[in-house]
Amino acid sequence: MLSWMWVVWLLAGLVLVGMEVHTQAFYALFLALGSFAATIVAVFPTPVWLQAIVGAAVAIVGTMAVRPTLARLSARHLGPKLAMPGASDNLVGQPALTLEPVGDENHPGHARLFNERWLAVTSIPGGVPAHQQVTVVEVRGTTLVIAPPKGG
């Protein structure tokens, strides 16, 4: 009756390998190896609970013992993190121009940065008037936090 269970384990393993190809996080890989181990156990007349225990044990041992080493090796071969223009890390410190009065979170305005219109807020009491040069001091999601430039 359970002779088809090996097919289920095999298909689960193949799906998990496909997931690993897309994520490359080394979690689905060990779940897939656990499924393949359960496939081998399922070929013999064994109860499903035993197949599941074997699969879980292989997945857990692989994740705990082997994954850290694989992740470290993979990170070493990826090289340095790319700095992309427009990434929020690169926006802080950049000059911008207010397009309208900008206030706090309850009174946002807009600023032009890299020739794009951004939602902007400030913590400056009274806000920042329109058409003033400002500096980006923080990025919150898609909202710039701006302040007048120092010394200006």
N, C-alpha and C positions, 0 to 999 in steps of 0.2 A: 504494500500500500504506500509506503514512503520511499519507494525506489526512485521517484522523480525529484526528491528533495535536492539531490546533487545539482540538478539543473537550476533550481532556484538560487542555490549558493553561488554557482558559477555565474549566472546572470548578474547577481548582486555585485560580485567581484568585478565583473567587466564594467558595470555602470560606475562603480567607485573608482576604477582606473581612469575612466573618462573624466570623472570629476577632478581627479588629481592632476590630469593634464592641464585643465583649465585654471586650477588654483595654485598648484605648486607649493602647497603649504605643508606637505608631508603628513597630513592627517588621514585623508582618504586613502592614501597608499597603504597604510597599515590596516585600515578597515578592509581594504581589498585583499590584502594578504591573509587576514583572518577569514574572510569569505572563502578564499581558495583553500585554506587549511580545512575549513568546514566541508568544502566540496570533497576533499580527499576522504575525510572521515565518513561522509554520507554515502560514498560508494559502497562501503561495507554496511551490513545490517546493524545500525546503531540508532538509538533514539534521538529525536530532534534536540532534546535538551542537552545531550552530550555534544552534538555537533555545534550548538550555540556556545557552549562553554569553551570548546576548543577554539572556535573562531574568536571569541572575546579575549581569551588568554593570549592568543597570538597578536591580536590588535593592541592590547594593553601593553604587553612586553615590548613590542616594536615601538610603540609611541613613547614609552617611558625610557627605553634603553638606547634606541637607535636614532630616533627623530632629532634630538638635540645636536648630535654630531652631523647628521645630514643637513640640517638647517644652517649650521655654522659653516660647513663646506660650501653650500650653495650661496650664502651671503658673501663669502670671500671671493667667489668667482664672478659675482655680479658687478663688482667694481664700485666706484663711488656713486653716491646718489646724484642724479642729474638735477641741476637747477634749471627750472623752466621759467622763462619770463612770464610774469602774470601769476605765478604761484603765490599764495598768500604769504609765504615766508619772505618773498622778495618785495612785497608791497610796503612793508613797514619802513618808514624813513623816506619814502618817495614823495615828491612834491605833487600837489593837486590844486585845483582851482574850484572854489565853491560856485555853483551855478545859481543858487538861491540861498536865502538865510538857512543856516543849519543850527538846530538846537539839540536838546537831549533826546532820549529814546522816544519820548512822547511827542516830539516836534522835529522829526528828521527832515533833512533836505537832501540835495544831490550835489555831488562834486564830480569834476571831470578828472580822470586819471588815465594816462596812456590813451587819450582820445576816446575813452569810454565813459558813459554816465553811470555812476555808482550811487547807491543809497548811502547817506553819511549822517553821522551823529557826532556830538562833541560833549565833553564834560566841562567846557569853558562856561562860566556863569554868563548868562545873557546871550550865549550862542556866538556864531560867527556870521558876519554879514555876507551878502552875495558878492561875487567877483573878487574874492580875496584869496591870495596864495596861502595854502595851508600845507601841513605835513601829515602823512598817515602815521598814526602812532600805534594802531592796533587794527586787526581785521577780525570781525565776528561774523562768521558765515559769509554772506555776500554784502555785509555792511561795513563801511570804513568808519573807523573812529579817527577824527581829525583834530588838529590843534594848530594854532598859528605857529609859524616857524620861530625858532628861538632867535632872539635878537631882532625880530621883525615886527 
